[in-house]
Amino acid sequence: MGWLDGEVALLTGGGSGLGRCIVDRFLAEGARVAVLEIDPAKATALAAHVDERVVVIEGDATSLADNERAVAATLAEFGRLDTFIGNAGLWDFNTPLEALPGETLPAAFDQIFGLNVKGYLLGARAALPALRESKGSMIFTVSNAGFWPGGGGPLYTASKHAVVGLIKQLAYELCPDVRVNGVAPGAMPTDLRGPRALGLQDTSFGAMPVEEMTERFSPLEIRIMPSDYTGHYVLLASRSNARTATGSVHNCDGGVGVSGRRAMEAAMASLRA
Ligand SMILES: NC(=O)c1ccc[n+]([C@@H]2O[C@H](COP(=O)([O-])OP(=O)(O)OC[C@H]3O[C@@H](n4cnc5c(N)ncnc54)[C@H](O)[C@@H]3O)[C@@H](O)[C@H]2O)c1
C-alpha cells in the first residue's frame, strides 16, 4: 500500500531532474501523474518510459492556456486532480547584479520571474476549481535561495523568496479547502537551465560537478541526488499524513542554514588559541 494510492497529481517540468524523480516516486506510492513539459524531446522520452498511469502534455507553464489544457487533460484521463505541483524553473547561474547587462536585465527578470513565479501562479489558477472539488493540495518547489543569499544571483533569489510569499498567501486564501505547501531543496545534479536573455538557455547545471559540490557545501557531508527530495512531496501530498500542514515549506536543502558551524568553530578555536 502506497501513501498516495488512488491520488492524481499534475506536475510542471517533469521531463528531467527533480520533476522526473517526483513522477517515479508518485507512481511508486500509488498515484497517477500528469506532466506539463515544454521540451518536446523530454516529453517524448518520458511518455516512452511510462505506462497508462502517466499522461504527458507538451506545453509552456508560463501560459495560462497551456496550464488549463493540462488540467483538462488530467481530468479527462484520470477523472480528478488531488495535487498540483509547480516545479518547472530557471536559474540565473549566480549572476550578480554588476554582471547583469543593463539592457538585458529587464528581459532576464521577465523570463526568470515569468516561469518561477508567474508559472506557479497560473498553474494554481488553472488547477484551483478541480482542487476545491477534491479538497486537494498544491506544492511548490522553492530552493535554498528562498531563504538564504548565495544560492543564486538577485533574480533567482528574489524569485524564490517570492514563491515563499505565494505559498503563504495562497494557503491563507484557500483554507479550508486546499492545503498549500512548499519544498525547498538545495543543489542537486539536474538539467537546470538559465534564461535566454542571459544566453544561458543551453547551459546545464548538471554539466558541472554538482554531486561532489553538494558533499562539500552540506554540513551533513552527503552527496545529494534529486531523488533524495521526493519524499517531502509525497508527505505533503498525503491527505492522511499531512492533514495539518498548510502554509509550510519543508526546508530540506542539506543544511545550508546551519552550514556556518564549521566556520564558527574555526573562529572560536582561533580565539581560544
Ligand atoms: N538543480 C538544483 O540544484 C536546484 C536547487 C534548488 C531548487 N531547484 C528547483 O528545482 C526545480 C526543478 O528544476 P531541476 O533542477 O529539476 O531542473 P531541470 O531543468 O532538470 O527540470 C526542469 C524541467 O522543467 C522543464 N521546463 C522548463 N521550462 C518550462 C516551461 N516554461 N514549461 C514547462 N516545462 C518547462 C524543463 O524542460 C525540465 O524538464 C526548479 O524550480 C528549480 O528552481 C533546483
PDBQT file of the ligand as one rigid body, heavy atoms in Angstrom, charges set to zero:
ROOT
HETATM    1  N1  LIG A 301      19.060  21.816  -9.515  1.00  0.00    +0.000 N 
HETATM    2  C1  LIG A 301      19.216  22.437  -8.365  1.00  0.00    +0.000 C 
HETATM    3  O1  LIG A 301      20.330  22.481  -7.805  1.00  0.00    +0.000 OA
HETATM    4  C2  LIG A 301      18.037  23.090  -7.701  1.00  0.00    +0.000 A 
HETATM    5  C3  LIG A 301      18.182  23.544  -6.370  1.00  0.00    +0.000 A 
HETATM    6  C4  LIG A 301      17.093  24.119  -5.733  1.00  0.00    +0.000 A 
HETATM    7  C5  LIG A 301      15.885  24.234  -6.406  1.00  0.00    +0.000 A 
HETATM    8  N2  LIG A 301      15.767  23.792  -7.693  1.00  0.00    +0.000 N 
HETATM    9  C6  LIG A 301      14.466  23.946  -8.347  1.00  0.00    +0.000 C 
HETATM   10  O2  LIG A 301      14.007  22.668  -8.771  1.00  0.00    +0.000 OA
HETATM   11  C7  LIG A 301      13.023  22.854  -9.785  1.00  0.00    +0.000 C 
HETATM   12  C8  LIG A 301      13.228  21.814 -10.869  1.00  0.00    +0.000 C 
HETATM   13  O3  LIG A 301      14.429  22.090 -11.556  1.00  0.00    +0.000 OA
HETATM   14  P1  LIG A 301      15.541  20.974 -11.885  1.00  0.00    +0.000 P 
HETATM   15  O4  LIG A 301      16.744  21.365 -11.124  1.00  0.00    +0.000 OA
HETATM   16  O5  LIG A 301      14.984  19.631 -11.745  1.00  0.00    +0.000 OA
HETATM   17  O6  LIG A 301      15.869  21.353 -13.413  1.00  0.00    +0.000 OA
HETATM   18  P2  LIG A 301      15.513  20.618 -14.795  1.00  0.00    +0.000 P 
HETATM   19  O7  LIG A 301      15.792  21.640 -15.848  1.00  0.00    +0.000 OA
HETATM   20  O8  LIG A 301      16.217  19.305 -14.884  1.00  0.00    +0.000 OA
HETATM   21  O9  LIG A 301      13.955  20.359 -14.729  1.00  0.00    +0.000 OA
HETATM   22  C9  LIG A 301      13.031  21.351 -15.081  1.00  0.00    +0.000 C 
HETATM   23  C10 LIG A 301      12.081  20.825 -16.142  1.00  0.00    +0.000 C 
HETATM   24  O10 LIG A 301      11.175  21.886 -16.472  1.00  0.00    +0.000 OA
HETATM   25  C11 LIG A 301      11.035  21.962 -17.893  1.00  0.00    +0.000 C 
HETATM   26  N3  LIG A 301      10.642  23.326 -18.245  1.00  0.00    +0.000 N 
HETATM   27  C12 LIG A 301      11.444  24.412 -18.376  1.00  0.00    +0.000 A 
HETATM   28  N4  LIG A 301      10.723  25.483 -18.729  1.00  0.00    +0.000 NA
HETATM   29  C13 LIG A 301       9.425  25.069 -18.813  1.00  0.00    +0.000 A 
HETATM   30  C14 LIG A 301       8.213  25.701 -19.145  1.00  0.00    +0.000 A 
HETATM   31  N5  LIG A 301       8.178  27.005 -19.468  1.00  0.00    +0.000 N 
HETATM   32  N6  LIG A 301       7.079  24.977 -19.146  1.00  0.00    +0.000 NA
HETATM   33  C15 LIG A 301       7.108  23.644 -18.840  1.00  0.00    +0.000 A 
HETATM   34  N7  LIG A 301       8.226  22.982 -18.532  1.00  0.00    +0.000 NA
HETATM   35  C16 LIG A 301       9.368  23.685 -18.514  1.00  0.00    +0.000 A 
HETATM   36  C17 LIG A 301      12.417  21.566 -18.403  1.00  0.00    +0.000 C 
HETATM   37  O11 LIG A 301      12.376  21.173 -19.761  1.00  0.00    +0.000 OA
HETATM   38  C18 LIG A 301      12.779  20.427 -17.452  1.00  0.00    +0.000 C 
HETATM   39  O12 LIG A 301      12.247  19.203 -17.896  1.00  0.00    +0.000 OA
HETATM   40  C19 LIG A 301      13.142  24.309 -10.232  1.00  0.00    +0.000 C 
HETATM   41  O13 LIG A 301      12.072  25.055  -9.681  1.00  0.00    +0.000 OA
HETATM   42  C20 LIG A 301      14.471  24.762  -9.610  1.00  0.00    +0.000 C 
HETATM   43  O14 LIG A 301      14.496  26.139  -9.362  1.00  0.00    +0.000 OA
HETATM   44  C21 LIG A 301      16.810  23.211  -8.342  1.00  0.00    +0.000 A 
ENDROOT
TORSDOF 0
